[in-house]
Amino acid sequence: MWAINGYPQMKKTQRKLLAICCQLTVFCLPVGLVACVTAPQTTVKKTTGDLQYQLPVGLAANPQVQWGKNPEKAWWHAYGSREIDQEVAIALKNNPGLEEQAWALRQQYEQYLSSRGSLLFPQVSASSSANREKLFFGPGLLLGPFNLYNAGVNVSYGIDLFGASRYALQSALSRIDSQRYQYAAASQTLVANVITASFNRAYAQVQLQTTENLLHEQQDYLHLLQQQQQAGAVSDDQVADQQAVLLGTAAVLPGLKKAEVQALHQLNLLLGRSPDTPTENLSLQALQIPQGIPVSVPSQLLQQRPDLRATEALWQAAAADVGVAKANLYPQIRLTANYASTAVSPSQLFSAKSMVWGLGGGITAPIFDGGALRAEKRAAIDAFNAAGVSYRQTVLRAFQDVADSLQALQQDAEAEQLRLQALQAAQHSLQLSQARYQAGAEALTRVLLQQQTVTTAEQSLVTAHAMHLADSVALYQAIGGQWGSS
């Protein structure tokens, strides 16, 4: 029972106000149904229906890839390296960039909860105050001073007849999805970068060691030439040429040492550690190219790559924003109610004679705004169309990544095989030269030159193997093979 100053006849006023609010709601409901505010749909199949990539002919029967298969989460286990497994685990746990993405996702979710609380539920607030007052009604007419105490509750609720709140929450949820997929994409990129950095460091170490071996061989050859020069068996030009070759090889060493140190620093950065933190050495030659790398079909790739899902979610958010802009063109209804008590002493608060209440409903409709709301709607539609084009462009880049990686993998396999054959031929030639030298039919200089040829062939094979490994990682990343830790 509500009353003002204890007068029970205010029940009639209450009923009248309730009737007005009900009539207002009933009147606006058909208007909302007629308006039919809808948001545009994201047509993924229509947007990407003509986009494809194919398995190269040379890889069709190659056990190196498996067409139509989806990668595992912990795809890096395919390299069979304990060191890589440990580094990936450390990076997923300690990398600051990935942690930043996690906090951004949490922030996005909390912002959604804030919007949901203000849009879906009634807003209830309580207030209280105490004032010392004195009223002046004219000459000689004073009242007070006296204390005045107030306490009450206010309730406000917006009726979402045209879907503005619903579309706003859909937009917020889509942006949460986008942030979640961005986190997955960042995790995927981090894993690929850690593996690549490990390969780069191992490759720099092998190149450094091989170059030092080549330098020693060239020094031995130079010493032999110098001895023969003193005996008059070789010319000064031959000695000078070999000295130039030796200095050229020596000049490569500082760059290789720098590359090794920088690779270590880059790896430690990804692992969230100090740059010079020691790490276990990785044997590049012991790493095998994974067999049966899964290659998803194009339609599956759209659901598999997190960067594509993130862009699609932003497109869906833009569609919901169009719904919000359309709904803002129509009236907005809000119901309010308050229940309060005013008294001159705290003991009289909430007594029947001190109670006041109010109940109302309001409708706000745009009449003239200089075309601002309609311009906002057109801008939202333009943003939706731009998001659709951005999604198609992202799909194109994704398909290009897969196609490039497949072609690279095919060429890498051929190149590594040819480099291996070249090394085997150089080793065979060295064996023949050594046999002839032992039989006295070959000069030592010829043997030393053949040894340098073998070392150079070893360098080329290591380079081809490192490139093959790196491109296999690129293919895993292009397919979207990492959405979480193992």
C-alpha positions, 0 to 999 in steps of 0.5 A: 500500500503506497500513500502520500502523507497517509492519504489512502485515496492516492491508490487511485492515482497509482492505478491511473499511472500504471494504466498510462504506462501500460497503454503507452507500452501497448501502443508502442509494441505494434509500432516496434513490430511494424518497424522490423529492425533487422541487421544485415547477415554476414554471407561467408560462403557467398564472399569466399565461394570462388576462392581456392588453393590446390595441392601441387602435383609434386606433393600429391603422392608425397608422404610429406603432406596429407591432403584433407587432414587437420593438424593437431594442437601440439603440432610441434611434437612432430619434430621429435625434439625435447628442446623445442617442446620445452621452449614452446611450453616456456613461451606459452607460459611466460611470453609478455605479448601473449599475456597482454593479449590475455588481459585484453580478452579479459578486459573485453569480457568485463566491458560486455558484462558492464553493458549487459548490466546497464541494458538488460536489467533495471537500474536500482539505486538508493539515496539518503541525505540529512540537511539543516534547513530554515524556511522564510515565507515573508516578514516575520514568517520563519520556520526553523531551523529544523533537520530534514532527513530523506531516504529512498529507492529509485528504479529505472528500466528501458524497454528494448522494443526495437532491438537497440540493446539486443544488437549492442550486446550482439556487437559486444559478444562478437568483439569478445569472440574476435579478441579470443581468436586474436589471442589464439592467433597470437599463440599460434604465431608465438609457437611458430616464432619460437620454433623458427628462432630455435632453428635459426640459432642452430643453423647459425651454430652449424654455419659457424662451426662449418666455416671455422672448419673450412677456414682451417682447411684453407689455412692448411692448403695455404701453408702447403702452397707457401712451402711449394712456393719456397721450393719454386713449384708454385707461383706467387699468384697462386699463393696470393689467390689462396690468401684472398680466399682465406681472408674472405672466409675469415671475414664471414666469421664475425657476421656468423657470430653476430647472427648466433648471438642475435638468434639467442637474444631473439629466442630468449625474448620470445621465452620471456627471459633475459637476452643472455640466458643460456639455452640448450643447443639444438642439433639441426642435423638431427631434426627430421622434416615431419612426414604427413603434414596435414593440409586442410581443404579450403572450406575447413581452413575458414573455420580453422585459422584463428585470424580468419575467425577474428576478422569474421567476428568483427564483420558480425560486430559491424552487422550488429552495429547496423541494427543499433543504428537502425533502432536509434531511429525509432522511439525509446521507452523508459519506465521509472519508479521511486519510493522515498521517505521524508521526515524531520527526525530519523525516527519518523523515516519510513512511517506511513505519513512520511512516505512519498512515491512516484511511477512514470513512463517516458517515450523519446522519439527523434523528430529533427536532428539534422540527419545525424541519425540517418547518417550514422545508419549509413556510416554503420552500413558502410562499415559493415561492407568494409568489414566484409571486404576486409574478411575476403582480403584476409581469406585471400592472404590466408590462401596465399600463405598456404599455396606459397608454403606448399610450393616452398615445401615441394621445392625445398624437398627437391633442393635438399635431395640435390644438395645431398647428392652433391655432397655424396659426389664430393665425398666420393671424389675426395675418397678417390683423391685420397686413394690416389694420393696414398698411391703416390698418383695425386698431389696433396694440394688436390686432396686439400681442394677436394676437402674444401669442396666437401665442406662447402657441400656440407654447408649447402646441405645444412642451408637447404635442410634449415630452409626446409624445416623453416618452410614446414613451420610456415605451412603448419602456421598457414594451416592454423595448427595451433589453438592452444597448448598440448 
